[in-house]
Amino acid sequence: MKLLVTGGSGFIGSNFIRYWLARHSSDSIVNLDALTYAGNPNNLKDIEPDSRYTFIHGDVCDAETVKRAFDEVDTVVHFAAESHVDNSIVGSLPFMRTNVLGTHTLLEEMKSRGDQVQRFHHISTDEVFGSLDLDAIEKFNEKTAYDPRSPYSASKAASDHICRAYFHTHGLPITISNCSNNYGPYQHEEKFIPVMIAKAIADTSLPVYGEGKNIRDWLHVEDHCRGIEVVLLKGKIGETYCFGGDTEVANIDMAKKILHILDKPESLISFVEDRKGHDLRYAIDASKAKRELGWEPLKVFDEGLKKTIEWYRGMG
């Protein structure tokens, strides 16, 4: 198998490339990444000498670059996206360009190549489903209606719909997965857990939105990579699969967990003005993935969080 991985220098993409090359010795990967602020070439520095790995510095919106990246690949795993909600509130144009136009550019190139590409897997988010009540028992699943609340989630919802349209209209072999919040090594410092870790290590104030009651379901990035792997190997074309960590944690409790692991005082927590349109709760029902793909999260959250903190401490 020769894979094209878009956005492979980012957090989840770089973890996936490491995961795949370690477990599929006869496969090769082309990484197409524009290396915007969240794409870090150092994430894969030690992978660069591997003859199975090729890097192309380019934009998924650029048709000529995309055409070159598609040469001889038979599988596409599409991570490339602008993903930080706060940034989408300040300025949404890069999100619409990369997440919507970029996905369209990739699909057009795939369509032009006939049967060359056997599968296009699109990585999406649980944020397309909107927000759950804090005290509700329901969780998001593959049949949940879309209700995006931020420019970021709206752009991802649009890219999901475009993928489905190309499956239905053009018969392209497409699968989609929606995942809950990932954590683990190589995550950009703007995200919640890395921010909390860095602030705690530096003994500076940990900013928590509102009252910190917003709940997120946390999935270790390696468990997510395993999920993508089983979709590529066993997933049914045209289907969507949801991956969650079965670990719902309120933001305030996450901040406290990190402080406790680092033996820092809870007095470092400060509450700041809440984010516009801040979703209350995300939770994933991964029953379909468990039933049809034999997948389930394996990482114990408290252990995974400790190892993640150790990794960031080692980067200091």
VOPAFI-512540 format. One line per 5 residues: for each residue x, y, z of N, C-alpha, C. Coordinates in nm, 2 decimals. Each point is the difference from the previous one (the first is absolute). Layout:
BEGIN
X Y Z X Y Z X Y Z | ...
//
This chain:
BEGIN
0.08 -0.12 0.00 -0.08 0.12 0.00 0.09 0.12 0.00 | -0.04 0.10 -0.08 0.07 0.13 0.00 -0.10 0.11 0.04 | 0.02 0.06 0.11 -0.09 0.09 0.06 0.04 0.15 -0.03 | -0.09 0.08 -0.03 0.01 0.14 0.01 -0.06 0.05 0.13 | 0.08 0.06 0.08 -0.05 0.06 0.13 0.00 0.15 -0.01
-0.11 0.06 0.01 0.00 0.15 -0.01 0.01 0.05 0.15 | 0.08 0.11 0.02 0.01 0.05 0.13 0.08 -0.09 0.09 | 0.09 -0.08 -0.05 0.07 -0.10 0.08 0.10 0.06 0.09 | 0.03 0.13 0.00 0.10 0.05 0.09 -0.07 0.06 0.13 | -0.14 0.00 0.00 -0.07 0.04 0.11 -0.01 -0.10 0.11
-0.08 0.03 0.10 -0.01 -0.09 0.12 -0.04 -0.14 -0.03 | -0.12 -0.02 -0.05 -0.06 -0.13 -0.02 0.07 -0.06 -0.13 | 0.03 0.08 -0.10 0.06 -0.05 -0.12 0.14 -0.06 0.02 | 0.08 0.07 0.08 0.13 -0.06 0.03 0.00 -0.12 0.08 | -0.09 -0.01 0.10 -0.02 -0.12 0.08 -0.04 -0.12 -0.09
-0.09 0.03 -0.10 -0.05 -0.10 -0.09 0.11 -0.05 -0.08 | 0.08 0.09 -0.06 0.12 -0.05 -0.08 0.09 -0.09 0.07 | 0.03 0.04 0.13 0.09 -0.08 0.08 -0.07 -0.14 0.02 | -0.12 0.01 0.04 -0.08 -0.13 0.03 0.00 -0.09 -0.12 | -0.03 0.05 -0.12 -0.01 -0.08 -0.12 0.13 -0.06 -0.05
0.10 0.08 0.00 0.13 -0.05 -0.05 0.06 -0.11 0.10 | -0.04 0.02 0.13 0.05 -0.10 0.09 -0.07 -0.14 -0.01 | -0.12 0.00 -0.06 -0.08 -0.12 0.00 -0.02 -0.05 -0.14 | 0.04 0.07 -0.10 -0.02 -0.04 -0.14 0.13 0.02 -0.08 | 0.09 -0.10 0.02 0.14 0.02 -0.05 0.01 0.01 -0.15
-0.10 -0.05 -0.07 0.01 0.00 -0.15 -0.07 0.12 -0.06 | -0.06 0.08 0.08 -0.07 0.12 -0.06 0.09 0.12 0.00 | -0.05 0.10 -0.08 0.07 0.13 0.00 -0.10 0.11 0.02 | 0.05 0.12 0.04 -0.08 0.11 0.02 0.05 0.13 -0.06 | -0.08 0.07 -0.06 0.03 0.14 -0.05 -0.08 0.09 0.09
0.07 0.09 0.06 -0.05 0.10 0.09 -0.01 0.14 -0.07 | -0.12 0.04 -0.02 -0.02 0.14 -0.06 -0.05 0.09 0.11 | 0.09 0.10 0.02 -0.03 0.09 0.11 0.05 0.14 -0.03 | -0.09 0.10 0.02 0.04 0.14 -0.03 0.09 0.06 0.11 | 0.02 -0.07 0.11 0.08 0.05 0.12 -0.04 0.14 0.04
-0.13 0.01 0.02 -0.05 0.12 0.07 0.04 0.00 0.14 | -0.04 0.09 0.08 0.05 0.01 0.14 -0.02 -0.13 0.08 | -0.11 -0.08 -0.03 -0.02 -0.12 0.08 0.07 -0.12 -0.06 | 0.06 0.01 -0.12 0.07 -0.11 -0.06 0.15 0.01 0.03 | 0.05 -0.09 0.08 0.14 0.01 0.05 0.08 -0.11 -0.07
0.10 0.04 -0.08 0.09 -0.10 -0.07 0.08 -0.08 0.10 | 0.02 0.05 0.12 0.08 -0.07 0.10 -0.08 -0.12 0.05 | -0.13 -0.01 -0.02 -0.08 -0.11 0.05 0.04 -0.13 -0.07 | 0.06 0.01 -0.12 0.03 -0.12 -0.07 0.15 0.00 -0.04 | 0.08 0.08 0.07 0.14 0.02 -0.03 0.08 -0.14 -0.01
-0.03 -0.09 0.10 0.07 -0.13 0.00 -0.06 -0.09 -0.10 | -0.11 0.03 -0.07 -0.06 -0.09 -0.10 0.06 0.04 -0.14 | 0.05 0.12 -0.01 0.04 0.05 -0.13 0.10 -0.09 -0.08 | 0.09 -0.07 0.07 0.10 -0.09 -0.07 -0.07 -0.13 -0.05 | -0.12 -0.03 0.04 -0.06 -0.12 -0.04 -0.04 0.00 -0.15
0.05 -0.09 -0.08 -0.03 0.00 -0.14 -0.15 -0.02 -0.03 | -0.07 -0.04 0.09 -0.15 -0.02 -0.02 -0.08 0.13 0.02 | 0.07 0.11 0.04 -0.06 0.12 0.03 0.04 0.11 -0.10 | -0.10 0.08 -0.05 0.03 0.11 -0.09 -0.08 0.12 0.05 | 0.07 0.11 0.00 -0.07 0.13 0.04 -0.01 0.09 -0.11
-0.12 0.05 -0.02 -0.03 0.11 -0.10 -0.05 0.12 0.07 | 0.07 0.11 -0.01 -0.04 0.13 0.06 -0.10 0.06 -0.09 | -0.13 0.00 0.04 -0.10 0.06 -0.09 -0.13 0.01 0.06 | -0.09 0.07 -0.07 -0.13 0.04 0.05 -0.11 -0.09 -0.07 | -0.09 -0.05 0.08 -0.11 -0.09 -0.05 -0.09 0.08 -0.10
0.01 0.13 0.01 -0.09 0.08 -0.09 0.07 0.02 -0.14 | 0.12 -0.03 -0.01 0.08 0.02 -0.12 -0.01 -0.12 -0.09 | -0.08 0.01 -0.11 -0.03 -0.12 -0.09 0.13 -0.06 -0.05 | 0.10 0.07 -0.04 0.12 -0.05 -0.06 0.08 -0.08 0.10 | 0.01 0.05 0.12 0.07 -0.07 0.11 -0.08 -0.13 0.03
-0.13 0.01 0.01 -0.08 -0.12 0.03 0.02 -0.11 -0.11 | 0.00 0.05 -0.12 0.02 -0.10 -0.11 0.13 -0.07 0.01 | 0.11 0.07 0.04 0.13 -0.07 0.01 -0.01 -0.09 0.12 | -0.07 0.03 0.11 0.00 -0.08 0.12 -0.08 -0.13 -0.02 | -0.09 0.00 -0.10 -0.08 -0.12 -0.02 0.07 -0.10 -0.09
0.12 0.03 -0.05 0.07 -0.10 -0.09 0.02 -0.13 0.07 | -0.06 -0.11 -0.05 0.02 -0.14 0.04 -0.07 -0.03 0.13 | -0.06 0.09 0.07 -0.06 -0.04 0.13 -0.13 -0.07 -0.02 | -0.03 -0.09 0.09 -0.13 -0.08 -0.02 -0.09 0.03 0.12 | 0.04 0.07 0.10 -0.08 0.03 0.12 0.03 0.15 0.05
-0.10 0.07 0.03 0.01 0.13 0.05 -0.06 0.01 0.14 | 0.08 0.06 0.10 -0.05 0.03 0.13 0.01 0.15 0.02 | -0.11 0.06 0.01 -0.01 0.15 0.00 -0.01 0.06 0.14 | 0.11 0.04 0.05 0.00 0.07 0.13 0.00 0.15 -0.01 | 0.06 0.05 -0.11 0.03 0.14 -0.01 -0.12 0.09 0.03
0.02 0.09 0.10 -0.12 0.08 0.03 0.05 0.11 0.10 | -0.06 0.12 -0.01 0.01 0.09 0.11 -0.10 -0.04 0.11 | 0.05 -0.01 0.12 -0.08 -0.07 0.10 -0.02 0.07 0.14 | 0.05 0.12 0.02 -0.02 0.06 0.13 -0.12 0.09 0.00 | -0.10 -0.03 0.08 -0.12 0.07 0.01 0.02 0.15 0.02
0.08 0.03 0.10 0.02 0.14 0.03 0.05 0.08 -0.12 | 0.09 -0.06 -0.08 0.05 0.07 -0.11 -0.11 0.02 -0.11 | -0.09 -0.10 -0.01 -0.11 0.01 -0.09 -0.10 0.12 0.03 | -0.01 0.03 0.13 -0.09 0.10 0.05 0.07 0.14 -0.04 | 0.13 0.01 0.01 0.07 0.12 -0.03 0.00 0.03 -0.15
0.03 -0.11 -0.08 0.01 0.01 -0.14 -0.03 -0.13 -0.07 | -0.11 -0.01 -0.07 -0.05 -0.13 -0.05 0.05 -0.03 -0.14 | 0.05 0.09 -0.08 0.03 -0.02 -0.14 0.10 -0.12 -0.02 | 0.11 -0.01 0.08 0.09 -0.11 -0.02 -0.07 -0.14 0.02 | -0.10 0.00 0.09 -0.07 -0.13 0.03 -0.09 -0.03 -0.12
-0.06 0.09 -0.06 -0.09 -0.03 -0.12 0.09 -0.04 -0.12 | 0.12 0.07 -0.01 0.08 -0.03 -0.11 0.06 -0.14 0.01 | 0.07 -0.03 0.11 0.07 -0.13 0.02 -0.10 -0.11 0.01 | -0.10 0.01 0.09 -0.08 -0.11 0.04 -0.11 -0.03 -0.11 | -0.04 0.10 -0.07 -0.11 -0.02 -0.10 0.07 -0.01 -0.14
0.06 0.11 -0.04 0.06 0.00 -0.14 0.11 -0.11 -0.01 | 0.08 -0.02 0.11 0.11 -0.10 0.00 -0.06 -0.14 -0.02 | -0.10 -0.03 0.07 -0.07 -0.13 -0.02 -0.05 -0.02 -0.14 | -0.06 0.11 -0.05 -0.06 -0.01 -0.14 0.11 -0.02 -0.10 | 0.12 0.07 0.02 0.11 -0.02 -0.09 0.05 -0.14 -0.01
0.01 -0.06 0.12 0.05 -0.14 0.01 -0.10 -0.09 -0.07 | -0.13 0.02 0.02 -0.10 -0.09 -0.06 -0.01 0.01 -0.15 | 0.02 0.12 -0.05 0.00 0.02 -0.14 0.12 -0.07 -0.07 | 0.12 0.01 0.07 0.11 -0.08 -0.06 -0.02 -0.15 0.01 | -0.06 -0.04 0.11 -0.03 -0.15 0.01 -0.09 -0.04 -0.11
-0.11 0.08 -0.02 -0.10 -0.03 -0.11 0.07 -0.01 -0.14 | 0.09 0.09 -0.02 0.07 0.00 -0.13 0.08 -0.12 -0.03 | 0.04 -0.08 0.10 0.09 -0.11 -0.01 -0.07 -0.14 -0.01 | -0.13 0.00 -0.02 -0.07 -0.12 -0.02 0.01 -0.09 0.12 | 0.05 -0.12 -0.02 0.00 -0.10 0.11 0.13 -0.01 0.07
0.09 0.10 -0.02 0.13 -0.01 0.06 0.00 0.00 0.15 | -0.08 0.08 0.06 -0.01 0.01 0.15 -0.11 -0.09 0.04 | 0.03 -0.09 0.09 -0.09 -0.10 0.04 -0.08 0.04 0.13 | 0.05 0.10 0.07 -0.07 0.05 0.12 0.05 0.14 0.03 | -0.10 0.09 0.03 0.03 0.13 0.05 -0.07 0.01 0.14
0.08 0.01 0.10 -0.05 0.01 0.14 0.01 0.14 0.05 | -0.11 0.06 0.04 -0.01 0.14 0.04 -0.01 0.00 0.15 | 0.09 0.07 0.07 0.00 0.02 0.14 -0.08 0.12 0.05 | -0.11 -0.03 0.07 -0.08 0.11 0.05 -0.01 0.00 0.15 | -0.09 0.07 0.05 -0.01 0.03 0.15 -0.14 -0.01 0.05
-0.01 -0.02 0.13 -0.13 -0.01 0.06 -0.07 0.14 0.01 | 0.08 0.10 -0.02 -0.05 0.14 0.01 -0.11 0.03 -0.10 | 0.00 -0.08 -0.11 -0.10 0.02 -0.10 -0.14 -0.02 0.05 | -0.01 -0.08 0.11 -0.13 -0.04 0.05 -0.06 0.11 0.10 | 0.08 0.10 0.03 -0.05 0.10 0.09 0.03 -0.03 0.15
-0.10 0.02 0.08 0.02 0.00 0.15 -0.10 -0.09 0.07 | 0.04 -0.07 0.10 -0.09 -0.08 0.08 -0.02 0.07 0.13 | -0.12 -0.02 0.06 -0.02 0.05 0.14 0.09 -0.07 0.10 | 0.04 0.08 0.10 0.09 -0.06 0.10 -0.05 -0.12 0.07 | -0.13 0.00 0.02 -0.06 -0.11 0.08 -0.08 -0.10 -0.09
0.02 0.01 -0.13 -0.06 -0.10 -0.09 0.07 -0.13 0.00 | -0.08 -0.11 -0.03 0.06 -0.13 0.00 0.04 -0.03 -0.15 | -0.04 0.07 -0.09 0.02 -0.03 -0.14 0.15 0.03 -0.04 | 0.04 -0.06 -0.11 0.13 0.03 -0.05 -0.01 0.01 -0.16 | 0.10 0.06 -0.06 0.00 0.01 -0.14 0.03 -0.14 -0.06
-0.07 -0.03 -0.12 0.03 -0.12 -0.07 -0.01 0.03 -0.15 | 0.02 -0.10 -0.09 0.00 0.02 -0.14 -0.13 0.06 -0.06 | -0.11 -0.01 0.08 -0.13 0.05 -0.05 -0.04 0.13 0.06 | 0.09 0.06 0.08 -0.03 0.13 0.06 -0.01 0.11 -0.10 | -0.10 0.08 0.00 -0.01 0.11 -0.10 0.11 0.10 0.03
0.05 0.06 -0.11 0.10 0.10 0.01 -0.06 0.13 0.05 | 0.08 0.06 0.09 -0.04 0.13 0.06 0.12 0.08 0.04 | 0.09 0.03 -0.09 0.13 0.07 0.04 -0.03 0.14 0.05 | 0.08 0.04 0.10 -0.02 0.12 0.08 0.11 0.10 -0.02 | 0.11 -0.03 -0.06 0.12 0.09 -0.02 0.04 0.00 -0.15
0.07 0.10 -0.05 0.04 0.00 -0.14 0.09 -0.13 -0.02 | 0.08 -0.04 0.09 0.08 -0.12 -0.02 -0.09 -0.12 -0.02 | -0.09 -0.02 0.09 -0.08 -0.12 -0.02 -0.09 0.00 -0.12 | -0.04 0.13 -0.04 -0.08 0.01 -0.12 0.08 -0.04 -0.12 | 0.13 0.04 0.00 0.08 -0.03 -0.12 0.03 -0.15 0.00
0.01 -0.07 0.11 0.02 -0.14 0.00 -0.13 -0.07 -0.04 | -0.11 0.05 0.04 -0.13 -0.06 -0.04 -0.02 0.01 -0.15 | 0.04 0.12 -0.06 -0.01 0.01 -0.14 0.09 -0.10 -0.07 | 0.12 -0.02 0.05 0.10 -0.09 -0.07 -0.06 -0.15 0.01 | -0.06 -0.03 0.11 -0.07 -0.13 0.01 -0.10 -0.02 -0.10
-0.09 0.10 -0.02 -0.10 0.00 -0.10 0.05 -0.01 -0.14 | 0.11 0.07 -0.03 0.06 -0.01 -0.13 0.05 -0.14 -0.03 | 0.06 -0.06 0.10 0.05 -0.14 -0.02 -0.12 -0.09 -0.03 | -0.11 0.01 0.08 -0.11 -0.09 -0.02 -0.06 0.03 -0.14 | 0.00 0.13 -0.04 -0.06 0.03 -0.14 0.08 -0.07 -0.11
0.14 0.00 0.02 0.08 -0.06 -0.10 -0.01 -0.16 0.00 | -0.03 -0.05 0.12 -0.03 -0.14 0.00 -0.13 -0.04 -0.07 | -0.10 0.08 0.03 -0.13 -0.03 -0.06 -0.01 0.04 -0.15 | 0.06 0.11 -0.04 -0.01 0.05 -0.13 0.10 -0.07 -0.10 | 0.12 -0.01 0.05 0.11 -0.05 -0.09 0.04 -0.14 0.03
-0.05 -0.06 0.11 0.03 -0.13 0.04 0.14 -0.02 0.05 | 0.06 0.11 0.06 0.14 -0.01 0.05 0.00 -0.08 0.12 | 0.11 -0.08 0.03 0.01 -0.09 0.11 0.04 0.08 0.13 | -0.10 0.05 0.07 0.02 0.10 0.11 -0.05 -0.06 0.13 | 0.08 0.02 0.10 -0.04 -0.02 0.14 0.03 0.12 0.08
-0.08 0.02 0.11 0.02 0.11 0.09 0.00 -0.05 0.15 | 0.08 0.07 0.08 -0.01 -0.03 0.14 -0.01 0.13 0.08 | -0.08 0.00 0.10 -0.01 0.12 0.09 0.05 -0.05 0.14 | 0.10 0.08 0.05 0.06 -0.04 0.13 -0.02 0.11 0.10 | 0.01 -0.05 0.13 0.00 0.10 0.11 0.13 0.06 0.02
0.02 0.08 0.10 0.12 0.08 0.02 0.12 -0.10 0.02 | 0.11 0.02 -0.08 0.12 -0.08 0.01 0.09 0.07 0.10 | 0.09 -0.09 0.06 0.11 0.05 0.08 0.12 -0.09 -0.02 | 0.12 0.04 0.04 0.12 -0.08 -0.02 0.11 0.09 -0.05 | 0.11 -0.07 -0.04 0.12 0.08 -0.04 -0.01 0.07 -0.13
0.07 0.10 -0.02 0.01 0.08 -0.12 -0.12 0.09 -0.02 | -0.08 0.02 0.10 -0.12 0.09 -0.02 0.05 0.15 0.01 | -0.06 0.08 -0.08 0.04 0.14 0.00 -0.03 0.07 0.13 | 0.08 0.09 0.04 -0.01 0.07 0.13 -0.12 0.08 0.02 | -0.08 0.03 -0.11 -0.12 0.08 0.02 -0.12 -0.08 0.06
0.01 -0.13 -0.01 -0.11 -0.09 0.04 -0.01 -0.01 0.16 | -0.11 -0.04 0.05 -0.03 0.01 0.14 0.10 -0.07 0.09 | 0.02 -0.13 -0.03 0.09 -0.08 0.09 0.14 0.06 0.00 | 0.06 0.02 -0.12 0.14 0.06 0.00 0.01 0.13 0.06 | -0.11 0.09 -0.01 0.00 0.13 0.07 0.01 -0.02 0.15
-0.09 -0.09 0.05 -0.01 -0.02 0.14 0.14 -0.06 0.05 | 0.06 -0.09 -0.07 0.13 -0.06 0.04 0.11 0.11 0.00 | 0.00 0.08 -0.10 0.11 0.10 -0.01 -0.01 0.10 0.11 | -0.13 0.05 0.02 -0.02 0.10 0.10 0.03 -0.06 0.14 | -0.04 -0.12 0.03 0.03 -0.06 0.13 0.15 -0.02 0.02
0.07 -0.05 -0.10 0.15 -0.02 0.02 0.06 0.14 0.03 | -0.05 0.10 -0.07 0.06 0.14 0.02 -0.05 0.07 0.12 | -0.09 -0.06 0.08 -0.06 0.06 0.12 -0.07 0.13 -0.04 | -0.06 0.00 -0.11 -0.08 0.12 -0.04 -0.15 -0.04 0.00 | -0.08 0.10 -0.02 -0.15 -0.02 0.01 -0.05 -0.09 -0.11
-0.09 -0.10 0.04 -0.06 -0.08 -0.10 -0.14 0.05 -0.03 | -0.02 0.06 -0.12 -0.13 0.07 -0.04 -0.10 -0.11 -0.04 | -0.11 0.00 0.08 -0.11 -0.09 -0.03 -0.13 0.09 -0.04 | -0.06 -0.04 -0.11 -0.12 0.08 -0.04 -0.11 -0.02 0.09 | -0.08 0.12 0.02 -0.12 -0.01 0.08 0.02 -0.05 0.14
-0.08 -0.10 0.03 0.01 -0.07 0.13 0.07 -0.13 -0.01 | 0.05 -0.04 -0.12 0.07 -0.12 -0.02 -0.09 -0.12 0.00 | -0.13 0.01 -0.02 -0.09 -0.11 0.00 -0.01 -0.07 -0.13 | 0.05 0.06 -0.11 -0.02 -0.06 -0.13 0.08 -0.14 0.00 | -0.07 -0.10 -0.06 0.05 -0.14 0.01 0.05 -0.04 -0.14
0.11 -0.07 0.00 0.06 -0.05 -0.13 0.03 -0.15 0.02 | -0.02 -0.08 -0.10 0.03 -0.14 0.00 0.14 -0.01 -0.06 | 0.10 -0.06 0.07 0.14 0.00 -0.03 0.04 -0.14 -0.06 | 0.07 0.00 -0.11 0.04 -0.11 -0.08 0.15 0.01 -0.02 | 0.08 -0.10 0.05 0.14 0.00 -0.03 0.03 -0.01 -0.15
0.09 0.08 -0.05 0.03 0.00 -0.14 0.04 -0.13 -0.06 | 0.06 -0.09 0.08 0.04 -0.13 -0.05 -0.13 -0.09 -0.02 | -0.09 0.01 0.09 -0.13 -0.07 -0.02 -0.07 0.05 -0.12 | 0.01 0.13 -0.03 -0.06 0.06 -0.12 0.07 -0.06 -0.12 | 0.13 -0.01 0.00 0.07 -0.05 -0.11 -0.04 -0.15 -0.03
-0.02 -0.07 0.10 -0.04 -0.14 -0.01 -0.14 0.00 -0.07 | -0.09 0.09 0.04 -0.13 0.01 -0.06 0.01 0.03 -0.15 | 0.09 0.09 -0.04 0.02 0.03 -0.14 0.05 -0.12 -0.07 | 0.09 -0.07 0.06 0.06 -0.12 -0.06 -0.11 -0.10 -0.03 | -0.09 -0.03 0.09 -0.10 -0.10 -0.02 -0.11 0.04 -0.11
-0.02 0.13 0.00 -0.09 0.05 -0.11 0.07 -0.02 -0.14 | 0.13 0.03 -0.01 0.07 -0.02 -0.13 0.00 -0.15 -0.04 | 0.01 -0.09 0.10 0.01 -0.14 -0.03 -0.13 -0.07 -0.01 | -0.10 0.05 0.08 -0.12 -0.08 0.01 -0.13 0.09 -0.02 | 0.01 0.13 0.00 -0.12 0.08 0.00 -0.07 -0.01 -0.13
-0.13 0.01 0.00 -0.09 -0.01 -0.12 0.00 0.14 -0.07 | 0.02 -0.01 -0.13 0.00 0.12 -0.08 -0.14 0.07 0.01 | 0.01 0.14 0.02 -0.12 0.08 0.01 -0.05 0.01 0.15 | 0.07 -0.06 0.09 -0.05 0.00 0.14 0.08 0.10 0.08 | -0.06 0.04 0.11 0.06 0.09 0.10 0.02 -0.08 0.13
0.11 0.03 0.07 0.03 -0.07 0.13 0.04 0.11 0.10 | -0.06 -0.02 0.12 0.03 0.09 0.11 0.10 -0.06 0.10 | 0.10 0.07 0.04 0.10 -0.05 0.10 0.00 0.09 0.12 | -0.02 -0.05 0.11 0.01 0.07 0.13 0.08 -0.07 0.10 | 0.04 0.07 0.11 0.08 -0.06 0.10 -0.07 -0.05 0.12
-0.14 0.01 0.00 -0.07 -0.04 0.12 0.05 0.07 0.13 | 0.05 0.12 -0.02 0.06 0.07 0.12 -0.05 0.15 -0.01 | -0.11 0.03 0.07 -0.05 0.13 0.01 0.05 0.07 0.12 | 0.07 0.12 -0.02 0.06 0.07 0.10 -0.04 0.15 -0.01 | -0.04 0.06 0.11 -0.03 0.15 -0.01 0.14 0.07 0.00
0.00 0.11 -0.07 0.12 0.08 -0.02 0.07 0.03 0.14 | -0.08 0.04 0.10 0.05 0.04 0.13 0.07 -0.13 0.06 | -0.06 -0.11 -0.02 0.06 -0.13 0.06 0.12 -0.04 -0.07 | 0.01 0.03 -0.13 0.12 -0.03 -0.08 0.12 0.09 0.05 | -0.03 0.13 0.02 0.10 0.09 0.05 0.05 -0.05 0.14
-0.09 -0.05 0.08 0.04 -0.05 0.14 0.08 -0.12 -0.01 | -0.04 -0.09 -0.10 0.08 -0.13 -0.01 0.14 0.03 -0.04 | 0.02 0.09 -0.09 0.14 0.04 -0.05 0.08 0.06 0.12 | -0.07 0.09 0.07 0.07 0.06 0.12 0.04 -0.10 0.10 | -0.09 -0.10 0.02 0.03 -0.10 0.10 0.11 -0.09 -0.04
0.01 -0.04 -0.13 0.11 -0.08 -0.05 0.13 0.07 0.01 | 0.00 0.13 -0.02 0.12 0.08 0.01 0.03 0.06 0.14 | -0.09 -0.04 0.09 0.02 0.04 0.14 0.00 0.16 0.01 | -0.10 0.06 -0.07 -0.01 0.14 0.00 -0.14 0.04 0.07 | -0.01 0.12 0.06 -0.12 0.04 0.07 -0.11 0.03 -0.09
-0.13 -0.03 0.04 -0.11 0.04 -0.08 -0.03 0.15 0.00 | 0.07 0.07 0.08 -0.01 0.15 0.00 0.05 0.06 -0.13 | 0.07 -0.08 -0.08 0.05 0.05 -0.13 -0.11 0.01 -0.10 | -0.11 -0.06 0.03 -0.11 0.01 -0.10 -0.07 0.14 0.01 | -0.02 0.05 -0.12 -0.08 0.13 -0.01 -0.11 -0.01 -0.10
-0.11 0.06 0.03 -0.12 -0.01 -0.09 0.00 0.12 -0.09 | -0.01 -0.02 -0.13 -0.01 0.11 -0.09 -0.13 0.01 -0.08 | -0.02 0.11 -0.06 -0.13 0.01 -0.08 -0.02 -0.11 -0.09 | -0.12 -0.05 0.00 -0.03 -0.12 -0.08 0.01 0.03 -0.15 | 0.03 -0.11 -0.08 0.01 0.01 -0.14 -0.14 0.02 -0.07
0.00 0.07 -0.10 -0.13 0.02 -0.08 -0.05 -0.14 -0.05 | -0.13 -0.03 0.02 -0.05 -0.12 -0.05 0.06 -0.12 0.05 | 0.05 0.00 0.13 0.07 -0.11 0.06 -0.09 -0.12 0.02 | 0.03 -0.11 -0.07 -0.08 -0.12 0.01 0.01 -0.06 0.14 | -0.11 -0.04 0.06 0.00 -0.05 0.13 0.06 -0.14 0.02
-0.04 -0.09 -0.08 0.05 -0.14 0.02 0.01 -0.07 -0.13 | 0.11 -0.08 -0.02 0.02 -0.09 -0.11 0.01 -0.14 0.06 | -0.06 -0.10 -0.06 0.01 -0.14 0.04 -0.03 -0.09 -0.12 | 0.08 -0.10 -0.02 -0.01 -0.09 -0.11 -0.05 -0.14 0.04 | -0.10 -0.04 -0.08 -0.04 -0.14 0.01 0.07 -0.08 -0.11
0.10 -0.08 0.03 0.09 -0.07 -0.10 -0.05 -0.14 -0.02 | -0.13 -0.03 0.03 -0.05 -0.14 -0.01 0.02 -0.05 -0.14 | -0.02 0.08 -0.10 0.01 -0.05 -0.14 0.14 -0.05 -0.03 | 0.10 0.08 0.04 0.14 -0.04 -0.02 0.03 -0.12 0.07 | -0.05 -0.01 0.12 0.03 -0.12 0.09 -0.06 -0.13 -0.07
-0.13 0.02 -0.04 -0.07 -0.11 -0.06 0.05 -0.05 -0.13 | 0.02 0.10 -0.09 0.03 -0.04 -0.14 0.15 -0.01 -0.03 | 0.08 0.07 0.08 0.15 0.00 -0.03 0.08 -0.06 0.11 | -0.06 -0.04 0.11 0.07 -0.06 0.11 0.09 0.10 0.07 | -0.03 0.13 -0.01 0.09 0.10 0.06 -0.06 0.05 0.14
0.09 0.03 0.09 -0.04 0.07 0.12 0.12 0.07 0.06 | -0.02 0.10 0.07 0.12 0.07 0.06 0.07 -0.09 0.10 | 0.13 0.00 -0.01 0.08 -0.09 0.09 0.08 0.08 0.11 | 0.02 0.13 -0.03 0.08 0.08 0.10 -0.08 0.03 0.12 | 0.05 -0.02 0.12 -0.06 0.04 0.12 0.03 0.15 0.02
-0.10 0.08 0.01 0.02 0.15 -0.01 0.10 0.05 0.10 | -0.01 -0.03 0.13 0.09 0.05 0.10 0.15 -0.03 -0.04 | 0.02 -0.12 -0.04 0.14 -0.04 -0.04 0.04 0.07 -0.13 | -0.09 0.02 -0.09 0.03 0.07 -0.13 0.03 0.14 0.03 | -0.07 0.06 0.09 0.02 0.14 0.04 0.14 0.02 0.06
0.03 -0.09 0.09 0.13 0.01 0.07 0.12 -0.01 -0.10 | -0.02 -0.09 -0.10 0.11 -0.02 -0.10 0.01 0.12 -0.09 | -0.12 0.06 -0.03 0.00 0.12 -0.08 0.07 0.12 0.07 | -0.03 0.01 0.13 0.07 0.10 0.08 0.15 -0.02 0.00 | 0.04 -0.12 0.02 0.14 -0.04 -0.01 0.06 0.04 -0.13
-0.07 -0.02 -0.11 0.05 0.03 -0.13 0.03 0.15 -0.01 | -0.10 0.08 0.04 0.01 0.15 -0.01 0.11 0.05 0.10 | 0.02 -0.06 0.11 0.11 0.04 0.09 0.13 -0.03 -0.06 | 0.01 -0.11 -0.08 0.12 -0.03 -0.07 0.04 0.09 -0.11 | -0.11 0.07 -0.05 0.03 0.10 -0.11 0.05 0.13 0.05
-0.01 0.02 0.13 0.04 0.13 0.06 0.14 0.03 0.00
//
